[in-house]
Amino acid sequence: MRFSSAQGRSVVAVSTAETVGTIAACTVAPSPPRVSALRLKTRGHSGHVVAWRDVQSFGKDAVTVRSADRLEPEKEVDSDQEAHKSHDPVGKPVITETGESQGTLQDIDFDSENGHIHTLITTDGQLPGDRLLSVGNFALIISHPE
């Protein structure tokens, strides 16, 4: 599934059957390359995040989470945590570990059951997700192809 097709999808708490937000963005982590959290647009002035481990199901019409208690206010997420907004990859340069530009990340293709990243989709083409080494405030670093 491409992440862009999931943006705007409702997130529903199973415990209350209430919509707790909509998907605005995601964060990713390497080792193994995966979606680590979903960033949600929620009511109020700031958003929330939900860790991938708290996603119960990623359906075609909605995403379910066990409970709204699993949501964390975005402003309370520390910069060293995988769910921090600095780990949102979309729109960042993609650079190899040897310093070669691979374009700007436009989208990711991931497994909706486990969050595994299959493909990084850049302005220069598609790259295997398993090449992801790190994500930071500025860029994504990927391994150089062998």
PALUM-315846 format. One record per atom (N, C-alpha, C): atom name; x negated, y negated, z. Coordinates in steps of 0.001 Angstrom, whole numbers, padded with zeros to 6 digits. Layout:
BEGIN
{"CA"; {X; Y; Z}};
...
This chain:
BEGIN
{"N"; {-000842; 001171; 000000}};
{"CA"; {000000; 000000; 000000}};
{"C"; {-000888; -001235; 000000}};
{"N"; {-000518; -002206; -000816}};
{"CA"; {-001248; -003476; -000794}};
{"C"; {-000711; -004344; 000341}};
{"N"; {-001647; -004981; 001047}};
{"CA"; {-001220; -005785; 002180}};
{"C"; {-000300; -006922; 001745}};
{"N"; {-000536; -007494; 000587}};
{"CA"; {000308; -008602; 000127}};
{"C"; {001775; -008199; 000031}};
{"N"; {002049; -006935; -000229}};
{"CA"; {003443; -006489; -000305}};
{"C"; {004066; -006320; 001081}};
{"N"; {003246; -006287; 002116}};
{"CA"; {003756; -006149; 003484}};
{"C"; {004009; -007498; 004155}};
{"N"; {003399; -008553; 003630}};
{"CA"; {003581; -009872; 004241}};
{"C"; {005052; -010266; 004193}};
{"N"; {005522; -010800; 005309}};
{"CA"; {006920; -011209; 005419}};
{"C"; {007843; -010102; 005891}};
{"N"; {007337; -008895; 006000}};
{"CA"; {008155; -007762; 006457}};
{"C"; {008471; -007915; 007938}};
{"N"; {009686; -007572; 008321}};
{"CA"; {010109; -007665; 009725}};
{"C"; {009389; -006636; 010584}};
{"N"; {009117; -007036; 011818}};
{"CA"; {008548; -006139; 012819}};
{"C"; {009596; -005997; 013920}};
{"N"; {009983; -004753; 014200}};
{"CA"; {011093; -004471; 015100}};
{"C"; {010597; -003638; 016278}};
{"N"; {011021; -004010; 017496}};
{"CA"; {010683; -003246; 018698}};
{"C"; {011679; -002093; 018830}};
{"N"; {011165; -000877; 018913}};
{"CA"; {012012; 000305; 019042}};
{"C"; {012793; 000266; 020359}};
{"N"; {012184; -000218; 021423}};
{"CA"; {012819; -000210; 022748}};
{"C"; {014055; -001096; 022837}};
{"N"; {014109; -002149; 021997}};
{"CA"; {015243; -003081; 022071}};
{"C"; {016002; -003240; 020762}};
{"N"; {015451; -002709; 019677}};
{"CA"; {016021; -002861; 018330}};
{"C"; {016122; -004328; 017918}};
{"N"; {015226; -005152; 018447}};
{"CA"; {015184; -006576; 018129}};
{"C"; {013993; -006869; 017217}};
{"N"; {014182; -007813; 016310}};
{"CA"; {013072; -008277; 015497}};
{"C"; {012170; -009135; 016370}};
{"N"; {010891; -008803; 016409}};
{"CA"; {009939; -009549; 017243}};
{"C"; {009082; -010498; 016425}};
{"N"; {009166; -010401; 015095}};
{"CA"; {008402; -011289; 014237}};
{"C"; {008359; -010755; 012819}};
{"N"; {007575; -011434; 011994}};
{"CA"; {007331; -010983; 010630}};
{"C"; {005828; -010960; 010393}};
{"N"; {005381; -010081; 009522}};
{"CA"; {003953; -009949; 009246}};
{"C"; {003466; -011183; 008484}};
{"N"; {002454; -011833; 009030}};
{"CA"; {001853; -013006; 008393}};
{"C"; {000483; -012675; 007811}};
{"N"; {-000285; -011858; 008520}};
{"CA"; {-001646; -011536; 008105}};
{"C"; {-002083; -010275; 008838}};
{"N"; {-003299; -009848; 008557}};
{"CA"; {-003853; -008696; 009260}};
{"C"; {-005295; -008999; 009638}};
{"N"; {-005825; -008159; 010497}};
{"CA"; {-007252; -008203; 010781}};
{"C"; {-007802; -006820; 010466}};
{"N"; {-009083; -006764; 010115}};
{"CA"; {-009687; -005488; 009759}};
{"C"; {-010957; -005263; 010561}};
{"N"; {-011347; -004005; 010604}};
{"CA"; {-012570; -003620; 011317}};
{"C"; {-013291; -002554; 010513}};
{"N"; {-014632; -002527; 010574}};
{"CA"; {-015399; -001470; 009902}};
{"C"; {-015549; -000252; 010817}};
{"N"; {-016128; 000793; 010303}};
{"CA"; {-016532; 001985; 011075}};
{"C"; {-015411; 002655; 011845}};
{"N"; {-014487; 003271; 011253}};
{"CA"; {-014212; 003332; 009826}};
{"C"; {-013434; 002093; 009377}};
{"N"; {-013507; 001748; 008115}};
{"CA"; {-012787; 000572; 007614}};
{"C"; {-011281; 000770; 007771}};
{"N"; {-010651; -000160; 008492}};
{"CA"; {-009235; 000010; 008792}};
{"C"; {-008594; -001318; 009141}};
{"N"; {-007273; -001356; 009035}};
{"CA"; {-006509; -002483; 009548}};
{"C"; {-006522; -002320; 011066}};
{"N"; {-006966; -003332; 011772}};
{"CA"; {-007078; -003218; 013231}};
{"C"; {-005899; -003842; 013958}};
{"N"; {-005254; -004822; 013328}};
{"CA"; {-004103; -005478; 013964}};
{"C"; {-003282; -006198; 012913}};
{"N"; {-002053; -006467; 013267}};
{"CA"; {-001175; -007284; 012438}};
{"C"; {-000968; -008617; 013142}};
{"N"; {-001100; -009681; 012403}};
{"CA"; {-000831; -011015; 012935}};
{"C"; {000606; -011359; 012552}};
{"N"; {001396; -011755; 013537}};
{"CA"; {002818; -011972; 013325}};
{"C"; {003212; -013429; 013447}};
{"N"; {004161; -013807; 012627}};
{"CA"; {004810; -015102; 012788}};
{"C"; {005988; -014832; 013720}};
{"N"; {005998; -015549; 014828}};
{"CA"; {007054; -015352; 015817}};
{"C"; {007712; -016695; 016129}};
{"N"; {008775; -016632; 016861}};
{"CA"; {009441; -017879; 017245}};
{"C"; {008518; -018680; 018156}};
{"N"; {008612; -019985; 018076}};
{"CA"; {007762; -020826; 018904}};
{"C"; {006632; -021419; 018091}};
{"N"; {005663; -021958; 018792}};
{"CA"; {004582; -022695; 018141}};
{"C"; {003385; -021852; 017755}};
{"N"; {003189; -020711; 018398}};
{"CA"; {002027; -019896; 018055}};
{"C"; {002470; -018480; 017741}};
{"N"; {001620; -017761; 017013}};
{"CA"; {001944; -016402; 016631}};
{"C"; {001483; -015389; 017661}};
{"N"; {001704; -014144; 017333}};
{"CA"; {001303; -013038; 018176}};
{"C"; {000559; -012016; 017323}};
{"N"; {-000140; -011118; 017981}};
{"CA"; {-000784; -010005; 017303}};
{"C"; {-000326; -008705; 017934}};
{"N"; {-000328; -007670; 017120}};
{"CA"; {-000049; -006327; 017633}};
{"C"; {-001140; -005421; 017082}};
{"N"; {-001782; -004689; 017973}};
{"CA"; {-002850; -003775; 017563}};
{"C"; {-002261; -002653; 016719}};
{"N"; {-003031; -002179; 015754}};
{"CA"; {-002551; -001105; 014883}};
{"C"; {-002129; 000113; 015699}};
{"N"; {-002843; 000401; 016780}};
{"CA"; {-002513; 001577; 017597}};
{"C"; {-001111; 001479; 018199}};
{"N"; {-000545; 000270; 018262}};
{"CA"; {000799; 000074; 018816}};
{"C"; {001886; 000044; 017749}};
{"N"; {001483; 000221; 016489}};
{"CA"; {002462; 000319; 015408}};
{"C"; {002982; 001751; 015410}};
{"N"; {004281; 001893; 015547}};
{"CA"; {004867; 003228; 015565}};
{"C"; {005060; 003747; 014149}};
{"N"; {005558; 002880; 013267}};
{"CA"; {005778; 003281; 011888}};
{"C"; {005682; 002062; 010981}};
{"N"; {005159; 002284; 009780}};
{"CA"; {005027; 001210; 008808}};
{"C"; {005911; 001592; 007633}};
{"N"; {007196; 001259; 007735}};
{"CA"; {008152; 001656; 006714}};
{"C"; {008238; 000677; 005570}};
{"N"; {008969; 001068; 004517}};
{"CA"; {009076; 000209; 003342}};
{"C"; {009936; -001022; 003593}};
{"N"; {010797; -000978; 004610}};
{"CA"; {011673; -002111; 004900}};
{"C"; {011315; -002860; 006178}};
{"N"; {010661; -002178; 007095}};
{"CA"; {010298; -002802; 008375}};
{"C"; {009157; -002023; 009017}};
{"N"; {008485; -002704; 009915}};
{"CA"; {007446; -002085; 010735}};
{"C"; {008015; -001967; 012139}};
{"N"; {007839; -000810; 012760}};
{"CA"; {008331; -000660; 014125}};
{"C"; {007153; -000578; 015092}};
{"N"; {007357; -001192; 016250}};
{"CA"; {006397; -001125; 017350}};
{"C"; {007141; -000562; 018553}};
{"N"; {006421; 000052; 019454}};
{"CA"; {007059; 000707; 020591}};
{"C"; {007866; -000276; 021442}};
{"N"; {007268; -001433; 021711}};
{"CA"; {007899; -002407; 022591}};
{"C"; {007340; -003799; 022310}};
{"N"; {008159; -004811; 022541}};
{"CA"; {007695; -006192; 022390}};
{"C"; {006595; -006506; 023405}};
{"N"; {006510; -005724; 024468}};
{"CA"; {005456; -005915; 025472}};
{"C"; {004068; -005675; 024891}};
{"N"; {003996; -005006; 023738}};
{"CA"; {002714; -004701; 023115}};
{"C"; {002161; -005882; 022328}};
{"N"; {002967; -006922; 022135}};
{"CA"; {002507; -008111; 021418}};
{"C"; {001676; -008978; 022343}};
{"N"; {000603; -009539; 021788}};
{"CA"; {-000269; -010427; 022559}};
{"C"; {-000280; -011795; 021889}};
{"N"; {-000094; -012867; 022675}};
{"CA"; {-000170; -014205; 022074}};
{"C"; {-001517; -014391; 021376}};
{"N"; {-001475; -014887; 020153}};
{"CA"; {-002692; -015037; 019358}};
{"C"; {-003742; -015895; 020061}};
{"N"; {-003306; -016904; 020779}};
{"CA"; {-004264; -017801; 021436}};
{"C"; {-004992; -017130; 022597}};
{"N"; {-004522; -015964; 023046}};
{"CA"; {-005170; -015252; 024145}};
{"C"; {-006148; -014169; 023668}};
{"N"; {-006260; -014013; 022355}};
{"CA"; {-007166; -013007; 021807}};
{"C"; {-008565; -013610; 021719}};
{"N"; {-009530; -012972; 022384}};
{"CA"; {-010911; -013458; 022383}};
{"C"; {-011558; -013245; 021020}};
{"N"; {-012513; -014093; 020689}};
{"CA"; {-013160; -014054; 019379}};
{"C"; {-013931; -012759; 019122}};
{"N"; {-014295; -012013; 020165}};
{"CA"; {-015024; -010763; 019960}};
{"C"; {-014097; -009561; 019777}};
{"N"; {-012793; -009774; 019897}};
{"CA"; {-011828; -008687; 019725}};
{"C"; {-011490; -008502; 018244}};
{"N"; {-011250; -007248; 017844}};
{"CA"; {-010914; -006940; 016460}};
{"C"; {-009642; -007635; 015987}};
{"N"; {-008742; -007965; 016907}};
{"CA"; {-007473; -008600; 016540}};
{"C"; {-007596; -010119; 016365}};
{"N"; {-008784; -010689; 016600}};
{"CA"; {-008969; -012139; 016483}};
{"C"; {-008812; -012577; 015034}};
{"N"; {-008275; -013768; 014841}};
{"CA"; {-008016; -014269; 013493}};
{"C"; {-009268; -014380; 012635}};
{"N"; {-010435; -014422; 013235}};
{"CA"; {-011669; -014472; 012449}};
{"C"; {-011886; -013177; 011662}};
{"N"; {-011179; -012122; 012023}};
{"CA"; {-011288; -010842; 011331}};
{"C"; {-010216; -010681; 010251}};
{"N"; {-009503; -011779; 009948}};
{"CA"; {-008550; -011792; 008836}};
{"C"; {-009376; -011943; 007564}};
{"N"; {-009376; -010942; 006691}};
{"CA"; {-010309; -010950; 005562}};
{"C"; {-009859; -011726; 004329}};
{"N"; {-008577; -011896; 004139}};
{"CA"; {-008074; -012449; 002886}};
{"C"; {-008545; -013895; 002699}};
{"N"; {-009074; -014159; 001507}};
{"CA"; {-009559; -015492; 001169}};
{"C"; {-011022; -015731; 001481}};
{"N"; {-011695; -014733; 002041}};
{"CA"; {-013111; -014882; 002387}};
{"C"; {-014009; -014336; 001284}};
{"N"; {-015224; -014896; 001170}};
{"CA"; {-016189; -014343; 000215}};
{"C"; {-016558; -012911; 000607}};
{"N"; {-016824; -012091; -000393}};
{"CA"; {-017314; -010734; -000183}};
{"C"; {-018756; -010717; -000679}};
{"N"; {-019666; -010348; 000222}};
{"CA"; {-021100; -010404; -000076}};
{"C"; {-021719; -009055; 000273}};
{"N"; {-022611; -008581; -000602}};
{"CA"; {-023306; -007333; -000281}};
{"C"; {-024360; -007598; 000788}};
{"N"; {-024819; -006542; 001410}};
{"CA"; {-025855; -006674; 002434}};
{"C"; {-027161; -007200; 001852}};
{"N"; {-027290; -007179; 000518}};
{"CA"; {-028473; -007723; -000142}};
{"C"; {-028235; -009137; -000655}};
{"N"; {-027089; -009726; -000287}};
{"CA"; {-026835; -011122; -000596}};
{"C"; {-026200; -011414; -001939}};
{"N"; {-025588; -010419; -002576}};
{"CA"; {-024945; -010623; -003873}};
{"C"; {-023444; -010840; -003699}};
{"N"; {-022924; -011900; -004300}};
{"CA"; {-021499; -012199; -004232}};
{"C"; {-020701; -011166; -005025}};
{"N"; {-019588; -010762; -004449}};
{"CA"; {-018678; -009839; -005113}};
{"C"; {-017297; -010469; -005267}};
{"N"; {-017261; -011808; -005241}};
{"CA"; {-015994; -012524; -005386}};
{"C"; {-015375; -012861; -004051}};
{"N"; {-014116; -013226; -004089}};
{"CA"; {-013341; -013584; -002904}};
{"C"; {-012265; -012523; -002703}};
{"N"; {-012055; -012103; -001462}};
{"CA"; {-011060; -011070; -001197}};
{"C"; {-009657; -011618; -001423}};
{"N"; {-008903; -010935; -002275}};
{"CA"; {-007531; -011328; -002555}};
{"C"; {-006518; -010444; -001844}};
{"N"; {-006847; -009172; -001666}};
{"CA"; {-005881; -008234; -001093}};
{"C"; {-006634; -006996; -000634}};
{"N"; {-005961; -006164; 000139}};
{"CA"; {-006511; -004864; 000506}};
{"C"; {-005452; -003805; 000245}};
{"N"; {-005908; -002651; -000176}};
{"CA"; {-005029; -001499; -000340}};
{"C"; {-005339; -000568; 000819}};
{"N"; {-004305; -000237; 001599}};
{"CA"; {-004534; 000555; 002805}};
{"C"; {-003484; 001652; 002946}};
{"N"; {-003784; 002624; 003784}};
{"CA"; {-002872; 003719; 004078}};
{"C"; {-001899; 003239; 005155}};
{"N"; {-000623; 003224; 004861}};
{"CA"; {000362; 002695; 005815}};
{"C"; {000593; 003617; 007005}};
{"N"; {000069; 004838; 006964}};
{"CA"; {000227; 005740; 008106}};
{"C"; {-000870; 005555; 009144}};
{"N"; {-002111; 005329; 008686}};
{"CA"; {-003208; 005243; 009657}};
{"C"; {-004032; 003959; 009570}};
{"N"; {-003704; 003082; 008603}};
{"CA"; {-004409; 001810; 008480}};
{"C"; {-005735; 001874; 007742}};
{"N"; {-006146; 003057; 007288}};
{"CA"; {-007431; 003204; 006582}};
{"C"; {-007427; 002350; 005317}};
{"N"; {-008523; 001619; 005097}};
{"CA"; {-008645; 000768; 003912}};
{"C"; {-009202; 001600; 002756}};
{"N"; {-008417; 001695; 001681}};
{"CA"; {-008843; 002413; 000489}};
{"C"; {-009667; 001517; -000434}};
{"N"; {-009155; 000284; -000665}};
{"CA"; {-009755; -000585; -001670}};
{"C"; {-009747; -002037; -001222}};
{"N"; {-010846; -002733; -001487}};
{"CA"; {-010931; -004179; -001309}};
{"C"; {-010728; -004784; -002695}};
{"N"; {-009753; -005652; -002834}};
{"CA"; {-009431; -006234; -004138}};
{"C"; {-009926; -007677; -004139}};
{"N"; {-010912; -007942; -005002}};
{"CA"; {-011541; -009263; -005043}};
{"C"; {-011277; -009939; -006391}};
{"N"; {-011687; -011188; -006470}};
{"CA"; {-011563; -011924; -007727}};
{"C"; {-012452; -011325; -008810}};
{"N"; {-013452; -010526; -008415}};
{"CA"; {-014356; -009890; -009375}};
{"C"; {-013995; -008445; -009686}};
{"N"; {-013005; -007880; -009005}};
{"CA"; {-012618; -006487; -009253}};
{"C"; {-012289; -005755; -007968}};
{"N"; {-012288; -004426; -008046}};
{"CA"; {-011946; -003585; -006909}};
{"C"; {-013179; -002870; -006380}};
{"N"; {-013255; -002776; -005054}};
{"CA"; {-014394; -002144; -004392}};
{"C"; {-013879; -001098; -003411}};
{"N"; {-014581; 000021; -003268}};
{"CA"; {-014163; 001031; -002299}};
{"C"; {-014170; 000459; -000876}};
{"N"; {-013123; 000739; -000130}};
{"CA"; {-013011; 000237; 001237}};
{"C"; {-014097; 000742; 002153}};
{"N"; {-014634; 001932; 001867}};
{"CA"; {-015656; 002484; 002756}};
{"C"; {-016993; 001750; 002670}};
{"N"; {-017087; 000754; 001798}};
{"CA"; {-018305; -000067; 001725}};
{"C"; {-018289; -001209; 002750}};
{"N"; {-017156; -001438; 003418}};
{"CA"; {-017051; -002530; 004393}};
{"C"; {-017988; -002294; 005572}};
{"N"; {-018857; -003278; 005836}};
{"CA"; {-019796; -003190; 006952}};
{"C"; {-019419; -004105; 008108}};
{"N"; {-018936; -005332; 007778}};
{"CA"; {-018564; -006268; 008848}};
{"C"; {-017671; -007371; 008285}};
{"N"; {-016968; -008023; 009218}};
{"CA"; {-016089; -009147; 008887}};
{"C"; {-016360; -010225; 009911}};
{"N"; {-016524; -011462; 009432}};
{"CA"; {-016768; -012571; 010348}};
{"C"; {-015992; -013799; 009944}};
{"N"; {-016294; -014901; 010599}};
{"CA"; {-015613; -016162; 010299}};
{"C"; {-015790; -016583; 008854}};
{"N"; {-016957; -016296; 008269}};
{"CA"; {-017264; -016767; 006934}};
{"C"; {-016971; -015762; 005831}};
{"N"; {-017342; -014506; 006037}};
{"CA"; {-017328; -013569; 004915}};
{"C"; {-017124; -012126; 005375}};
{"N"; {-016951; -011255; 004374}};
{"CA"; {-016999; -009808; 004551}};
{"C"; {-018347; -009367; 004004}};
{"N"; {-019009; -008471; 004709}};
{"CA"; {-020255; -007913; 004234}};
{"C"; {-019982; -006451; 003871}};
{"N"; {-020434; -006082; 002662}};
{"CA"; {-020251; -004713; 002202}};
{"C"; {-021607; -004118; 001855}};
{"N"; {-021647; -002797; 001838}};
{"CA"; {-022891; -002127; 001459}};
{"C"; {-023131; -002309; -000028}};
{"N"; {-024400; -002296; -000390}};
{"CA"; {-024796; -002395; -001793}};
{"C"; {-024524; -001026; -002430}};
{"N"; {-023967; -001007; -003639}};
{"CA"; {-023718; 000302; -004276}};
{"C"; {-025024; 001033; -004545}};
{"N"; {-024980; 002313; -004394}};
{"CA"; {-026207; 003110; -004579}};
{"C"; {-026408; 003482; -006004}};
